Amino acid sequence: MRKLLSANFARLFKDKIFWICMILMAAIGFYVYITSVVREMGQFGLDLAPEDNLFGFCMFTAIFQSVFVSIFVGTEYNDGTIRNKLAVGHYRPAIYLSNVIVCAAAGLLMCLAYIAAALVIGLPAMGGFETNPGTVLLYAGASFLMSISFSAIFTFVAILIQNRSIVAVINIVGVFTLLMAAVYMQTMLSEPEIQKNYSYAVGQDTGTIQEEPNPNYVDGIQRDIYTFLNDFLPSGQTLALTAGESPYPQRLALYSGIIIAAVSGAGILIFRKKDIR
């Protein structure tokens, strides 16, 4: 395992796609915080703290990882690297886990690139953190585990399908599909149960609209399913952590841990029996 990790990390730090993703993540962090300082604080006079946009990396790292992992792992098939690793006696579970670990580390480094760039602007302009440090660390831990869960999923697809182009399509389309599904579920869950009444005036005619049930409100078992999926799937976690609106980030971290273990375990079992061409 040590030799596999050493070789993969050496290849990672020479990978152009990885460094492009790192630069883009840092640039996004700079842009988000410069915009916050110049526009929201300077133009509108809002009082912001460094942690307000600190987890904006969640959505971007998911998208960038879908590209990076597909190419990084897919290259091992294209170049015959996996066959060579098997030929010299490396075990399949070790090969699989080494790819998961390196891809997860790459994703975490992308997250840290955003955070470092953001704090370079945020701390001098906004001052110190206003939120309890324990809460910030809890959100950070949940965000990092969410990133690793995406890495595990993308690696699962990339190492079990030998065509790099197909892998890229599946992973990229898949992450956008999951994000759109998460947006839909959060939109439905945010619908109020009762529509509020309001007053109107048209010329001399005035009146009040009474409260009435909202036909778009989701309740019962459907609401329970939407709530669970929104918390369990990494795409739903992405939106909640980006907005900093989850009341229980520790639960999201637990769900991410379950996904990482389940997907990696399934991947190892399937990869052990896979015919490598």
C-alpha positions in Angstrom: 0.0 0.0 0.0 2.8 2.4 0.9 4.4 2.0 -2.6 1.1 2.5 -4.3 0.3 5.6 -2.3 3.8 7.0 -2.9 3.5 6.4 -6.7 0.0 7.9 -6.8 0.9 11.0 -4.8 3.9 11.5 -7.0 1.6 11.4 -10.1 -0.9 13.6 -8.4 1.5 16.5 -7.9 2.6 16.3 -11.5 -1.0 16.2 -12.8 -2.0 19.3 -14.7 -5.7 18.9 -14.2 -5.2 18.8 -10.4 -3.2 22.1 -10.5 -5.8 23.7 -12.7 -8.5 22.7 -10.3 -6.4 24.0 -7.4 -5.9 27.4 -9.1 -9.6 27.7 -10.0 -10.7 26.9 -6.4 -8.3 29.5 -5.0 -9.5 32.0 -7.6 -13.1 31.4 -6.7 -12.3 31.9 -3.0 -10.6 35.2 -3.8 -13.5 36.3 -6.0 -16.2 35.4 -3.5 -14.6 37.3 -0.7 -13.5 40.3 -2.7 -17.1 40.6 -3.9 -18.3 40.3 -0.3 -15.9 43.1 0.8 -16.4 45.4 -2.1 -20.1 45.0 -2.8 -21.9 43.6 0.3 -19.8 45.5 2.9 -18.6 48.5 1.0 -21.7 49.2 -1.2 -24.5 47.9 1.0 -22.9 48.3 4.4 -23.5 44.7 5.5 -21.6 43.4 8.5 -20.0 40.1 7.4 -17.8 37.7 9.3 -15.1 35.4 7.6 -17.2 32.3 8.2 -20.3 33.6 6.2 -19.0 32.3 2.9 -16.3 30.0 4.1 -18.0 26.8 2.9 -18.8 28.0 -0.6 -16.3 25.5 -1.9 -18.7 22.6 -1.4 -20.4 22.8 -4.7 -17.3 23.7 -6.7 -15.2 20.9 -5.3 -17.9 18.4 -6.2 -17.9 19.6 -9.8 -14.1 19.8 -10.1 -13.6 16.4 -8.6 -16.0 14.8 -11.1 -13.6 15.9 -13.8 -10.3 15.3 -12.0 -11.1 11.8 -10.7 -12.5 10.6 -14.0 -9.3 11.6 -15.8 -6.8 10.7 -13.0 -8.1 7.2 -12.5 -9.1 6.7 -16.1 -5.5 7.3 -17.1 -4.4 4.2 -15.2 -6.5 2.1 -17.5 -5.4 3.9 -20.7 -1.7 3.7 -19.8 -2.0 0.1 -18.6 -0.9 1.1 -15.1 -3.4 -1.0 -13.3 -2.3 -4.1 -15.3 1.3 -3.4 -14.4 0.4 -3.0 -10.7 -1.3 -6.4 -10.7 1.6 -8.0 -12.6 4.1 -7.0 -10.0 1.9 -8.5 -7.2 -0.1 -5.7 -5.7 -3.5 -6.7 -4.2 -6.6 -5.4 -5.8 -8.1 -4.0 -2.6 -4.8 -2.1 -2.0 -4.9 -0.7 -5.6 -8.5 0.4 -5.2 -8.0 2.0 -1.7 -4.9 3.8 -2.8 -6.9 5.5 -5.6 -9.7 6.4 -3.2 -7.2 7.9 -0.7 -5.3 9.9 -3.3 -8.4 11.2 -4.9 -9.9 12.1 -1.5 -6.7 14.0 -0.6 -6.8 15.9 -3.9 -10.4 16.9 -3.2 -9.5 18.1 0.3 -6.5 20.1 -1.1 -9.0 21.8 -3.4 -11.2 22.7 -0.5 -8.2 24.1 1.4 -7.1 26.1 -1.6 -10.5 27.9 -1.5 -10.4 28.4 2.3 -6.8 29.7 2.3 -7.6 32.2 -0.5 -10.8 33.3 1.2 -9.2 33.9 4.6 -6.4 35.9 3.0 -9.1 38.4 2.1 -11.7 37.7 4.8 -9.6 38.0 8.0 -8.0 41.4 7.4 -11.3 42.9 6.0 -13.9 41.3 8.3 -12.0 40.6 11.5 -12.1 37.4 13.5 -14.7 34.7 13.5 -18.0 35.5 15.2 -19.4 32.0 15.3 -18.3 29.6 18.0 -15.0 27.9 16.9 -16.5 24.5 17.7 -19.4 25.1 15.3 -17.0 26.3 12.5 -14.9 23.2 13.0 -18.0 20.9 13.0 -19.1 22.5 9.7 -15.6 22.1 8.3 -15.4 18.4 9.3 -18.8 17.8 7.7 -17.8 19.6 4.6 -14.5 17.7 4.3 -16.3 14.3 4.7 -18.9 15.4 2.1 -16.0 16.0 -0.3 -14.5 12.6 0.5 -17.9 11.0 -0.2 -17.9 12.5 -3.6 -14.4 11.2 -4.2 -15.4 7.7 -3.2 -18.4 7.8 -5.6 -16.4 9.2 -8.5 -13.6 6.7 -7.9 -16.1 3.8 -7.8 -17.3 4.7 -11.2 -13.9 5.5 -12.6 -12.2 2.3 -11.5 -15.0 0.0 -12.5 -15.5 1.3 -16.0 -12.4 1.2 -18.2 -13.5 3.8 -20.8 -12.3 7.2 -19.6 -14.7 9.1 -21.8 -17.7 7.2 -20.5 -16.5 7.7 -16.9 -16.2 11.4 -17.4 -19.7 11.7 -18.9 -21.3 9.6 -16.1 -19.5 11.5 -13.3 -20.1 15.0 -14.7 -23.7 14.4 -15.7 -24.3 12.5 -12.4 -23.0 15.3 -10.2 -25.2 17.9 -11.9 -28.2 15.6 -11.8 -27.7 15.1 -8.1 -27.3 18.8 -7.5 -30.5 19.6 -9.4 -32.4 16.9 -7.5 -31.1 18.5 -4.3 -32.3 21.9 -5.4 -35.7 20.5 -6.2 -36.1 18.7 -2.9 -35.0 21.7 -0.9 -37.5 23.9 -2.9 -40.3 21.5 -2.1 -39.4 21.2 1.6 -39.3 25.0 1.9 -42.9 25.4 0.8 -45.1 26.7 3.7 -47.9 24.5 4.8 -50.3 27.5 4.8 -50.3 30.3 2.3 -50.3 33.7 4.1 -53.2 36.1 3.5 -52.5 39.5 2.1 -54.5 42.7 1.5 -55.0 44.4 -1.8 -56.3 47.7 -3.1 -57.5 48.4 -6.6 -59.0 51.9 -6.8 -61.7 52.0 -4.2 -61.9 48.3 -4.0 -60.0 46.7 -1.1 -60.0 43.3 0.5 -58.1 40.6 2.2 -57.2 37.2 1.0 -57.7 34.6 3.7 -55.1 31.9 4.6 -55.5 28.7 2.8 -53.6 25.4 2.5 -50.6 25.4 0.2 -51.2 22.9 -2.6 -47.4 22.6 -3.1 -46.7 21.7 0.5 -45.1 18.2 0.9 -46.2 16.2 3.9 -46.5 12.7 5.2 -44.1 10.0 4.1 -43.1 12.0 1.0 -41.7 14.7 3.3 -39.9 12.2 5.4 -38.3 10.7 2.2 -37.3 14.1 0.9 -35.9 15.1 4.2 -33.8 12.0 4.5 -32.5 12.1 1.0 -31.7 15.8 1.3 -29.6 15.0 4.4 -28.1 11.7 3.2 -27.0 12.5 -0.4 -23.8 14.5 -0.7 -25.5 16.9 -3.1 -28.1 17.8 -0.5 -25.4 18.2 2.0 -23.5 20.5 -0.4 -26.4 23.0 -0.5 -27.0 22.9 3.2 -23.3 23.4 4.1 -22.7 26.1 1.5 -25.5 28.1 3.0 -24.5 27.2 6.6 -28.1 26.3 7.4 -27.8 22.8 8.7 -28.9 22.5 12.4 -27.1 19.1 12.7 -23.9 19.0 10.7 -22.8 16.0 12.8 -25.6 14.0 11.3 -24.4 15.0 7.8 -20.9 13.9 8.7 -22.3 10.5 9.9 -24.1 10.0 6.6 -21.0 10.9 4.6 -19.1 8.3 6.6 -21.7 5.7 5.8 -21.5 6.5 2.1 -17.7 6.4 2.0 -17.6 3.0 3.8 -20.5 1.5 1.7 -19.3 2.7 -1.7 -15.6 1.8 -1.0 -16.6 -1.6 0.3 -18.8 -2.3 -2.7 -16.1 -1.1 -5.1 -13.5 -3.4 -3.6 -15.8 -6.4 -3.8 -16.6 -5.7 -7.5 -13.0 -4.8 -8.4 -11.7 -8.0 -7.0 -13.7 -10.0 -9.6 -13.3 -7.5 -12.5 -11.7 -8.7 -15.7 -8.9 -6.1 -16.4 -8.5 -5.8 -20.2 
